[in-house]
Amino acid sequence: MLLLLGCIGISASRIPNQDIYADDGEQRKSNMPIHFAVVGDVRPALAMEGTRRAVTPGTQAAVSADISDAVGRGDVAFVALLGDLVTRSTTTQWKRFNRDWSDVIAGSELSSTGRQRTRVAPVAGNHDRIFDNRLQGFGAAFQGVGADIGYGRVASWYSFDLVVQSYTWRVLVVDSDKSKLGSRWAEQTRWLESRTKDESYDALIVMMHHPLLTLASGFESNEGGGPRELLTIVDEHSKLGALRMVLSGHAHTNEVFLPNGTLGELYLTAGGGGSPADSLRRWGPADAAGFKDVQLESIYDLALIREFGRWSETADFPETIVDKARGDGSYEGFTAEYDANYFPIQGWWDIGLGVGEAEVSFRMLGQDGTFKDLYLIQHNERSGWKSGR
């Protein structure tokens, strides 16, 4: 029955095409730092989610409008969308996605406002393959995306290089949904090994849908085992210390982790782009990912608790909600948590890449519907990651 629905739901010729930023193996060169926007889980809410998650109407529209402003200013070169772009893969849903992002991403249909637009680096999410395990809708929306695997199949993995002057950042886009890929999982892992063994790069960035680490309520680290297996391949075959950051979605919040310290890689969850928000714990176990315990990066957590304080003063939050966030009072001894019904952590990330340097900043959607630059963390090859703001 589900297979039948999938066949009925997809008409590839009717799905508007979005312009992809780079095909597999391509390079994009610049003499100046390259900035790009990162956001995931921009799909609309499912009906059942309103009963168990915080639904904040208008989030996706606000996020896309703020990114559109950045594109118009020339601040971002492309947009990375980290999966779950539709609630399920049907022609109607993909047409809605195009309509929602037509002022941001260039494609086969014109913008309704005539605003400057950019291109996209898409990641396949689990919702994007509901009724459509072969990703026909994803392939129609992003024609030409993915490594060439023949037989008219859509590959949900690819790589491209961002070359700033003579410094090469290799971006590896991988599909973390091991259970759904079946035999294609082996194809992907062979490809990934070859792309990391090829040392014509200086640093690596991995994009995948499922996070290796998450503290979002209702989600688990390393879901299905795919993220850790893929990152193990990268670790085994890449240059020592080349991996700088891992960008993921899936969990409906925004997180930053440095589990291996400031000289290790940064793990970022950018899943607060429109789907119902999840509450976020400030620390907790991550055994499935190979870590006993993890906590939010300390300065990021500090920025959140300060912003939470501003929101609580304005909206007069219940005392129990304040105690829960701070981990004191009635919640002393329990894991502290930001309750998404009062404090949804939604927004998007700006990533800038230079010659051996990187910066990552978070633009958070506020109570009043405006955005603010809440957090900044920077990296250089000598001292690693250093956070500020």
Phi, psi and omega in degrees: 000315180296322179297319178298315178299321180298317180295321180290325189283342186248122170233094190303325183292341181263358182269120180299144182266138176255145181282119179279150185287320181204139175277170183302127177086357182279161176243147171234121188249148178205146173273352180244160175307144179258124177249142174217153179271144180230127177203151179221169175057055180268004181296156173290168179285148167276153184303318184291339185288337180296343181271345185227357179226160180279113179261119180244096184303143176090357182298311182300317180296321180293317180296312182295325179293321180290321175295321178301319177299318179295321176298317180298328178279353184079022185275340180230140182273332178198172179242127173263119179253116193268037171094168187056062181271339177227160178288326175201156189275095173228162178302316181299317181294319180291327176292324176294318177303314179300317180297318182292332185246011185293340177273354182249312187255127176291150181186199186286341177251144185283153174293143179287341184250349182075017181288156176299138183233170181226190182249175191231146168246100186270149173240137179280132177248171182294325178292331182290348179245009174295128187068006191206063186295338179272003173060041178296320179294316178300317180292328178286322180289329182233069186299133179089358181288150172096158176296151180283111179242005171073178177059025177069016181272154178265122174268128181263028176221146180190170177218158174208159182251134172254110185255112178257110191056249179249011183261126186252119171262117177264125178260120178255111178262118185234161180256113185273359185272075187302318185295331182272337183285331181059232182294338179292341178300316179295322176300316181295316183294324176295317178298315182298319178300318181292324182285336178268331175291326177292110190267029179275043178215164177254326182213158183238144170232131177251132173245130176210161183283308184277131180281144171295321182235133172206147173243016180289139179298132178088359180239163178231150176294147174054046183302126178077356178083348183298313182303314182294321180296317180295317182289333175295320177298315178300315182296320184286330190246353182268169175299148179300124177075012184285328183289119183257321182205152177237120185251127184222167175236233174072297175287135190270064179197189178230128187221155173223133178226146170230069187294338180255019178085179186293339179269357178267188181279154179263134176251123185234130171255122180240062186252019182253051186258006178155327178290164184307136186284146175253146172294154186232119175285153182269340174203166179166175182286154176215045185301323182296338179264000180093013178238136180294307178219148174226161175218156176302146176308133196300319181286326174297314178298320178296318178297321179293316183293327176292317179293322175302318179300320178295317179297318184294326178291321181288318186261357180055064181298151173301149183301323181295326180291321177294316179298320180298316181293321183275342183070032178228188181058233182292346180252010179298132182093351177255167178289126178292146185209136172275116183281119185293339178292339179246330187220073178287126183265089186235154182151204181214166186245143174249123179244127178244135182239128178238204179277094180075007181231152178215153172221143184230124179230150183247126174257111186262139176282123185269179180300327184269007178086002176259168181250151174222149175282103188270331193207145178219135173224139185235156181226137165225161190292338183276314187249357178079215185272136177221122184263156179209190181054000000 
